[in-house]
Amino acid sequence: MFRTPFIPCFVSCLLLAASSPAEEATKEPVAPDLVDLGDFGSDAPAERADMPTRGVIAIKVEEGDKAFAAKEHWEEYNFSFKAKRWGKYAVRITYTLKSSSLGVQFKLGENRLKKQIQGGDETSRHAWLGNIYLANAGEQSMSLYTPNHVAWDSFILHEIALVPAPEGEKINQAEDGSVLLLAKDAATWSENMRYEPQPNKNCLGYWTDVQDFAEWEMKVDKPGKYQVVVHQGSSPGGSEIAVQFDKQELKFTVQNTGDFHKLAPVSVGEIKVDKPGTYRLAVKPQKKNGGAIMDIQKVVLTPVS
């Protein structure tokens, strides 16, 4: 990771003060202790009409909100919130911007993001600033910085949200036709369930709430039928699960393996891929038996010959 040199506040203030009003409107803010991480536009997730809301941390903003503070050379929004679980999140802001573009910067603990957002009219828009990682649950604080003299005039911030994001890589089909869905590659739409990265776990765990679910996005190149195998562990088992894929649904009962970290492959049925494309597979509990539902290490799709 490369970092730009830190510019002392009094130097940055002089630089900003020397700018013309027109330059000031589009200049990226120089806020305390922020680091330039570049533009995250190419990594922004595609907008979904069916975006889940489970596990999303969303904070609404209104004019006159105490979260807003106007500084001499920048403006900032400061938010306190409580995260129920640790994990990776994508940062999304909802806003209206009358000018053509605006530089914004985001800060949460050691996480720093920077983005040039687009506007030009009075349309409400989304912008994805990048991904951050919450190392711990509990009380948190985050800030958004903009140039000065823009709030409620040319820039209106409606909402800032942390949206659950996969911790792994994009999923592509292997040469042998199989598709490997690892626990770390799942988006965890959840309040409690999360990816546990420890080597002795490496699974989706803390699955105590039946409303929490996991979802994988994958690219499939080869149409056909695929056998779905879930590698799961549980004690006592017995929870009821639905696996959903492109309007298809498979149901299975969680097997008792004697321990949550003792994993076993469970074949849950077949799905059909009609044409190449990007698909999502979700594992959604339907009924819980016992204190927790299961741990999942991976889901494997294997072509049926």
C-alpha positions in Angstrom: 0.0 0.0 0.0 1.4 3.4 -1.0 0.7 6.5 1.0 1.0 10.1 0.1 3.0 12.3 2.4 1.0 13.9 5.2 0.6 17.6 4.8 0.5 19.5 8.1 -2.8 21.2 8.7 -1.5 24.8 8.6 0.1 24.2 5.1 -3.1 22.6 3.7 -5.1 25.4 5.1 -3.0 28.0 3.3 -3.2 26.0 0.0 -7.0 25.9 0.3 -7.3 29.5 1.2 -5.4 30.5 -2.0 -7.9 28.7 -4.2 -10.5 30.5 -6.2 -14.2 29.9 -5.3 -14.6 27.9 -8.6 -11.6 25.7 -7.7 -12.7 25.4 -4.1 -16.0 23.8 -5.2 -14.3 20.8 -6.9 -11.1 20.6 -4.8 -10.8 17.4 -2.7 -10.8 18.2 1.0 -7.7 18.1 3.1 -9.0 16.7 6.4 -6.9 15.7 9.4 -4.9 12.5 9.1 -6.5 11.3 5.9 -4.5 9.1 3.4 -4.9 9.1 -0.3 -6.0 5.6 -1.4 -7.0 6.5 -4.9 -10.3 6.0 -6.7 -12.4 2.9 -6.1 -14.8 3.3 -9.0 -13.7 0.1 -10.8 -14.4 -1.9 -7.7 -17.9 -0.5 -7.0 -20.6 -3.3 -6.7 -23.4 -3.2 -9.3 -26.6 -1.6 -8.1 -29.3 -4.2 -7.3 -33.0 -3.7 -7.2 -33.2 -6.6 -4.8 -30.3 -5.6 -2.5 -30.8 -7.2 0.9 -31.1 -5.0 3.9 -30.2 -7.6 6.6 -27.0 -6.5 8.3 -26.8 -3.1 6.6 -25.8 -0.3 8.9 -27.5 2.8 7.5 -27.6 6.3 9.1 -29.9 8.9 7.7 -28.8 12.6 7.6 -31.0 15.7 7.6 -30.2 19.4 7.4 -29.5 20.7 10.9 -28.3 17.3 12.1 -25.8 17.5 14.9 -23.6 15.1 12.9 -22.6 18.0 10.6 -19.8 20.4 11.4 -18.6 23.3 9.3 -14.8 23.8 9.7 -12.8 26.7 8.3 -11.4 24.9 5.3 -13.6 21.8 5.1 -16.9 20.4 6.2 -17.4 17.1 8.0 -20.0 14.6 9.1 -19.3 12.6 12.3 -21.4 9.5 13.1 -21.4 7.1 16.1 -23.0 3.7 15.8 -22.8 0.2 17.2 -21.8 -2.7 15.0 -23.2 -6.1 16.1 -20.4 -8.0 14.4 -17.0 -7.6 12.9 -16.3 -8.1 9.2 -15.9 -6.4 5.8 -18.3 -3.7 4.5 -18.7 -1.6 1.4 -19.2 2.1 2.1 -22.1 3.6 0.2 -23.4 7.2 0.4 -26.7 8.5 -0.9 -26.6 12.1 -2.0 -27.7 14.9 -4.3 -24.9 16.9 -6.0 -25.8 19.9 -8.2 -22.2 20.5 -9.3 -20.6 18.1 -11.8 -18.2 16.4 -9.3 -16.9 16.6 -5.8 -14.1 15.1 -3.8 -15.1 13.3 -0.6 -13.0 11.4 1.9 -14.1 8.8 4.5 -12.5 7.8 7.8 -13.3 4.9 10.2 -10.5 3.9 12.6 -7.6 2.9 10.5 -9.7 2.7 7.3 -9.3 5.6 4.8 -11.2 6.0 1.5 -11.3 8.7 -1.1 -13.7 9.2 -4.1 -14.5 11.8 -6.7 -18.3 11.5 -6.8 -20.4 12.6 -9.8 -23.5 14.9 -10.0 -24.8 17.7 -12.1 -28.5 17.8 -11.2 -30.9 17.3 -8.3 -31.1 13.6 -8.7 -30.5 11.4 -5.7 -27.6 9.1 -6.4 -25.5 6.3 -4.8 -21.7 6.3 -4.7 -19.6 3.4 -3.5 -16.5 4.7 -1.8 -14.7 1.4 -1.3 -14.4 -1.4 1.3 -13.5 -1.2 5.0 -12.9 -3.8 7.6 -14.3 -3.7 11.1 -12.0 -5.7 13.3 -14.3 -5.6 16.3 -18.0 -5.3 17.1 -19.3 -2.7 19.4 -19.2 1.1 19.5 -17.7 2.7 16.4 -17.3 6.2 14.9 -16.9 7.3 11.3 -16.5 10.6 9.4 -17.1 12.0 5.9 -15.2 15.1 4.7 -16.1 17.5 1.9 -14.8 20.9 0.8 -16.3 23.8 2.6 -19.3 25.9 1.5 -21.1 22.9 -0.2 -23.3 21.4 2.4 -27.1 21.9 1.9 -26.2 24.1 -1.1 -24.6 22.1 -3.9 -24.1 18.9 -1.9 -26.8 17.2 0.2 -25.9 14.0 2.1 -29.0 11.8 2.6 -27.5 8.6 4.0 -24.2 6.8 4.8 -24.3 3.1 4.9 -22.0 0.1 5.6 -23.2 -2.8 3.4 -21.9 -6.4 4.0 -19.2 -7.3 1.5 -17.4 -10.6 0.7 -13.9 -10.9 2.2 -12.5 -13.0 -0.6 -12.1 -12.9 -4.3 -14.5 -12.8 -7.3 -15.7 -16.4 -8.1 -15.1 -17.9 -11.5 -15.7 -21.4 -12.8 -12.8 -23.8 -12.8 -11.5 -25.5 -16.0 -13.1 -28.8 -14.9 -16.5 -27.0 -14.7 -16.8 -27.0 -10.9 -17.5 -23.8 -8.9 -16.0 -23.4 -5.5 -17.9 -21.1 -3.1 -15.6 -20.6 -0.1 -16.9 -19.1 3.2 -14.6 -16.1 2.8 -16.2 -15.3 -0.6 -19.7 -15.0 0.8 -21.6 -11.8 1.5 -22.9 -12.3 5.0 -26.3 -10.6 5.2 -26.5 -10.9 8.9 -26.6 -9.5 12.4 -24.7 -12.3 14.1 -23.4 -14.8 11.5 -19.9 -13.9 10.1 -16.8 -15.2 8.4 -14.4 -16.6 11.0 -10.9 -16.3 9.4 -8.9 -18.3 12.0 -7.1 -21.2 10.3 -8.7 -23.8 12.6 -12.2 -22.4 11.6 -12.2 -20.7 8.2 -15.9 -20.9 8.1 -19.2 -19.1 8.4 -20.0 -19.2 12.1 -22.0 -17.6 14.9 -25.1 -18.6 12.9 -27.6 -18.2 15.7 -30.3 -16.2 14.0 -32.6 -17.8 11.4 -32.8 -14.5 9.5 -29.1 -14.3 8.8 -28.1 -15.7 5.4 -25.0 -16.1 3.2 -24.9 -15.3 -0.5 -22.2 -15.9 -3.2 -22.0 -14.2 -6.6 -20.3 -16.3 -9.3 -19.6 -16.3 -13.0 -20.7 -19.5 -14.7 -19.5 -20.1 -18.3 -20.9 -23.6 -19.0 -24.7 -24.2 -19.0 -25.9 -27.5 -17.6 -26.9 -29.3 -14.4 -24.8 -29.1 -11.3 -24.7 -31.1 -8.1 -24.7 -28.9 -5.0 -22.7 -30.1 -2.0 -22.6 -28.1 1.3 -19.7 -28.7 3.6 -21.3 -28.1 7.0 -20.8 -28.9 10.7 -23.3 -28.9 13.5 -24.4 -30.3 16.8 -27.1 -31.3 17.2 -28.1 -30.6 13.6 -31.7 -30.7 12.6 -32.1 -27.1 11.3 -33.9 -26.7 8.0 -32.2 -24.8 5.1 -33.1 -23.5 1.7 -30.5 -23.1 -1.1 -31.7 -20.6 -3.6 -30.3 -20.2 -7.1 -31.9 -18.3 -10.1 -35.5 -19.0 -9.0 -34.6 -22.6 -8.1 -34.7 -23.9 -4.5 -33.3 -26.9 -2.8 -34.0 -27.8 0.8 -32.1 -29.9 3.2 -31.8 -30.6 6.9 -28.5 -29.8 8.7 -26.7 -33.0 9.6 -25.3 -33.7 13.1 -21.6 -34.1 12.7 -20.9 -34.1 16.5 -19.2 -30.7 16.5 -19.6 -27.4 14.6 -16.0 -27.6 13.5 -16.2 -31.2 12.3 -17.3 -30.7 8.7 -19.0 -33.2 6.4 -20.2 -32.9 2.8 -23.9 -32.9 2.4 -25.4 -33.4 -1.1 -28.5 -31.2 -1.3 -29.6 -31.8 -4.9 -29.2 -30.4 -8.4 -29.6 -27.0 -10.0 -29.7 -26.0 -13.7 -27.8 -23.2 -15.4 -29.6 -22.3 -18.6 -27.0 -19.9 -20.1 -23.6 -18.4 -19.2 -23.7 -15.4 -16.9 -23.3 -14.1 -13.4 -25.5 -15.8 -10.8 -26.1 -15.7 -7.0 -26.5 -18.6 -4.7 -28.0 -18.0 -1.2 -28.1 -20.3 1.8 -31.1 -19.3 3.9 -32.1 -21.0 7.2 -35.8 -21.7 7.5 -36.0 -23.2 10.9 -33.4 -23.4 13.7 -32.9 -26.5 15.9 -30.7 -25.9 19.0 -28.6 -22.9 20.0 -27.0 -22.4 16.5 -27.8 -23.6 13.0 -24.4 -24.7 11.5 -21.0 -23.7 10.3 -20.2 -23.8 6.6 -16.7 -24.0 5.2 -17.7 -24.1 1.5 -20.3 -25.0 -1.1 -19.3 -26.9 -4.2 -21.1 -27.0 -7.6 -20.0 -30.0 -9.7 -21.2 -30.6 -13.3 -23.5 -33.5 -13.7 -22.5 -35.5 -16.8 
